[in-house]
Amino acid sequence: MELPPSHQEVAASTHERHWDGIAAYCRPENEVSLGFVEGLNNKIRVIQRRAYGLRDEE
C-alpha cells in the first residue's frame, strides 16, 4: 500500500517542474527586486533544512 505524498514532496516536485521558469524570471534584465530573490532563496534554504535526514526513495 502506497502512502500519499507529503506536503514537502509535493512542494519539491512543484519546484523541480518550474525551476527553469523561476530561474529565467530572476535574471537581471527582468529587473526583479532583490527582496523577492532573497525571499525565494530563504524559502529554498528552509526547505533544505526541513528535509535534512529524509531518505530518497531511489
SEKEBA-14748 format. One record per residue: residue number from 1; residue in three letters; x, y, z of N, C-alpha, C in turn. Coordinates in steps of 0.1 Angstrom, whole numbers, plus 5000, padded with zeros to 4 digits. Layout:
- seq / type / n.east / n.north / n.up / ca.east / ca.north / ca.up / c.east / c.north / c.up
- NUM / ALA / X / Y / Z / X / Y / Z / X / Y / Z
...
***
This chain:
- seq / type / n.east / n.north / n.up / ca.east / ca.north / ca.up / c.east / c.north / c.up
- 1 / MET / 5008 / 4988 / 5000 / 5000 / 5000 / 5000 / 5009 / 5012 / 5000
- 2 / GLU / 5007 / 5021 / 4991 / 5015 / 5033 / 4989 / 5008 / 5045 / 4996
- 3 / LEU / 5016 / 5052 / 5004 / 5011 / 5064 / 5011 / 5010 / 5076 / 5002
- 4 / PRO / 5001 / 5085 / 5004 / 5000 / 5097 / 4996 / 5013 / 5106 / 4998
- 5 / PRO / 5017 / 5114 / 4988 / 5029 / 5122 / 4990 / 5027 / 5132 / 5001
- 6 / SER / 5038 / 5135 / 5008 / 5037 / 5146 / 5019 / 5037 / 5159 / 5012
- 7 / HIS / 5035 / 5169 / 5021 / 5035 / 5183 / 5016 / 5048 / 5187 / 5010
- 8 / GLN / 5059 / 5182 / 5017 / 5073 / 5186 / 5013 / 5075 / 5179 / 4999
- 9 / GLU / 5071 / 5167 / 4997 / 5073 / 5160 / 4984 / 5066 / 5167 / 4973
- 10 / VAL / 5054 / 5172 / 4976 / 5046 / 5179 / 4966 / 5053 / 5192 / 4963
- 11 / ALA / 5057 / 5200 / 4973 / 5064 / 5212 / 4971 / 5077 / 5210 / 4963
- 12 / ALA / 5084 / 5200 / 4966 / 5097 / 5197 / 4959 / 5095 / 5194 / 4945
- 13 / SER / 5085 / 5186 / 4942 / 5082 / 5183 / 4928 / 5077 / 5195 / 4920
- 14 / THR / 5069 / 5204 / 4927 / 5065 / 5216 / 4920 / 5077 / 5225 / 4917
- 15 / HIS / 5086 / 5227 / 4926 / 5098 / 5235 / 4924 / 5106 / 5229 / 4913
- 16 / GLU / 5107 / 5216 / 4913 / 5115 / 5209 / 4903 / 5110 / 5211 / 4889
- 17 / ARG / 5096 / 5210 / 4888 / 5090 / 5212 / 4875 / 5091 / 5226 / 4869
- 18 / HIS / 5091 / 5236 / 4878 / 5090 / 5250 / 4875 / 5103 / 5257 / 4876
- 19 / TRP / 5114 / 5250 / 4879 / 5127 / 5257 / 4882 / 5132 / 5265 / 4871
- 20 / ASP / 5131 / 5260 / 4858 / 5136 / 5268 / 4847 / 5129 / 5281 / 4846
- 21 / GLY / 5116 / 5281 / 4848 / 5109 / 5294 / 4847 / 5112 / 5303 / 4858
- 22 / ILE / 5114 / 5298 / 4870 / 5118 / 5306 / 4882 / 5132 / 5313 / 4879
- 23 / ALA / 5141 / 5305 / 4875 / 5154 / 5310 / 4872 / 5154 / 5320 / 4861
- 24 / ALA / 5146 / 5318 / 4851 / 5145 / 5328 / 4840 / 5139 / 5341 / 4845
- 25 / TYR / 5130 / 5340 / 4854 / 5123 / 5352 / 4859 / 5133 / 5360 / 4867
- 26 / CYS / 5142 / 5354 / 4874 / 5152 / 5361 / 4883 / 5164 / 5367 / 4876
- 27 / ARG / 5164 / 5367 / 4863 / 5176 / 5372 / 4855 / 5176 / 5387 / 4857
- 28 / PRO / 5188 / 5393 / 4857 / 5190 / 5408 / 4859 / 5182 / 5416 / 4849
- 29 / GLU / 5181 / 5412 / 4837 / 5174 / 5421 / 4827 / 5159 / 5422 / 4830
- 30 / ASN / 5153 / 5413 / 4838 / 5139 / 5414 / 4842 / 5137 / 5424 / 4853
- 31 / GLU / 5147 / 5429 / 4859 / 5147 / 5439 / 4870 / 5138 / 5434 / 4882
- 32 / VAL / 5140 / 5422 / 4886 / 5133 / 5417 / 4898 / 5139 / 5422 / 4910
- 33 / SER / 5131 / 5426 / 4920 / 5136 / 5432 / 4932 / 5145 / 5422 / 4940
- 34 / LEU / 5155 / 5427 / 4946 / 5164 / 5418 / 4954 / 5156 / 5412 / 4966
- 35 / GLY / 5146 / 5419 / 4971 / 5138 / 5414 / 4982 / 5131 / 5401 / 4978
- 36 / PHE / 5126 / 5400 / 4965 / 5119 / 5388 / 4960 / 5129 / 5377 / 4959
- 37 / VAL / 5141 / 5380 / 4953 / 5151 / 5369 / 4952 / 5156 / 5364 / 4965
- 38 / GLU / 5158 / 5373 / 4975 / 5162 / 5369 / 4988 / 5152 / 5361 / 4995
- 39 / GLY / 5139 / 5365 / 4993 / 5128 / 5357 / 4999 / 5127 / 5343 / 4994
- 40 / LEU / 5129 / 5342 / 4980 / 5129 / 5329 / 4974 / 5141 / 5321 / 4979
- 41 / ASN / 5152 / 5327 / 4980 / 5164 / 5320 / 4984 / 5162 / 5315 / 4999
- 42 / ASN / 5156 / 5323 / 5007 / 5153 / 5319 / 5021 / 5143 / 5307 / 5021
- 43 / LYS / 5133 / 5307 / 5013 / 5124 / 5296 / 5013 / 5130 / 5283 / 5009
- 44 / ILE / 5139 / 5284 / 4999 / 5147 / 5272 / 4994 / 5155 / 5267 / 5006
- 45 / ARG / 5162 / 5276 / 5013 / 5171 / 5271 / 5024 / 5162 / 5265 / 5035
- 46 / VAL / 5150 / 5270 / 5038 / 5142 / 5264 / 5048 / 5137 / 5250 / 5044
- 47 / ILE / 5134 / 5248 / 5031 / 5130 / 5235 / 5026 / 5142 / 5225 / 5028
- 48 / GLN / 5154 / 5230 / 5025 / 5166 / 5221 / 5026 / 5168 / 5218 / 5041
- 49 / ARG / 5166 / 5227 / 5050 / 5168 / 5224 / 5064 / 5158 / 5214 / 5069
- 50 / ARG / 5145 / 5216 / 5065 / 5135 / 5207 / 5070 / 5136 / 5193 / 5064
- 51 / ALA / 5142 / 5192 / 5052 / 5143 / 5179 / 5045 / 5156 / 5172 / 5049
- 52 / TYR / 5164 / 5178 / 5057 / 5177 / 5172 / 5061 / 5174 / 5159 / 5068
- 53 / GLY / 5180 / 5148 / 5064 / 5179 / 5135 / 5070 / 5168 / 5126 / 5064
- 54 / LEU / 5160 / 5132 / 5055 / 5149 / 5124 / 5048 / 5156 / 5115 / 5038
- 55 / ARG / 5152 / 5103 / 5036 / 5158 / 5094 / 5027 / 5151 / 5096 / 5013
- 56 / ASP / 5160 / 5094 / 5003 / 5155 / 5094 / 4989 / 5149 / 5080 / 4986
- 57 / GLU / 5138 / 5079 / 4978 / 5131 / 5067 / 4975 / 5139 / 5058 / 4965
- 58 / GLU / 5149 / 5064 / 4958 / 5156 / 5057 / 4948 / 5165 / 5046 / 4954
***
